[in-house]
């Protein structure tokens, strides 16, 4: 894999978190020292993915960015995964098993990033409900081929801050966990170049449960205290 030029599939890229990651990854192409990424949005309906790609390019152009250097396209989840070097899952945990089964043939020797959090509504607030494996990341590790390099990242990040590519320069911490050191290093480099995130090495994949559990906490804190777009900073 050429770490300086990546094809990145964002599966579920038509949603808020997916859109934010697409915009941030695409803008790395405009940085002198940034990674050069081709972004492929994946969706169950390829037409929806194509429309999202068009919308994201228009958004970046309206913000004053030179989109001639940016490539964003839309495909079905399977076709996006087949074309990519690196895949990001931005879907609900309940949808993960069926999607991974659908794209399994495309996962061999790929880096798979999971920001997925298994949480459920419990009254007005949310609760973390990890699977038997201990975390969504560990469950995904069990569902994928042995050659797939699973990396847990991007859990505690507000979609609003990711999508605000003009105003949002504030840096939040993003803890990254994996059992594959090379894949972790690559994802940390991607994260560092997003412009609003600072990567922190979180160790092995088994540590992902702690990081995943912070997401419902942040959502609940925002709701209870009338706040928006909370993130995490370790200092």
Secondary structure, DSSP 8 states (H G I E B T S, - for coil): --TTEEEEEEETTTSHHHHHHHHHHHHGGGSTTS-EEEEEEEESSHHHHHHHHHHHHHHHHHTT--GGG-EEEEEEHHHHHHH-SEEEE-S-HHHHHHHHHHHGGG-TT-EEEE----EEEETTEEEE---TTSSHHHHHHHHS-TT-EEEE---S--HHHHH-TTT----EEEEEEES-HHHHHHHHHHHHTTSSEEEEE--SGGGHHHHHHHHHHHHHHHHHHT--S------
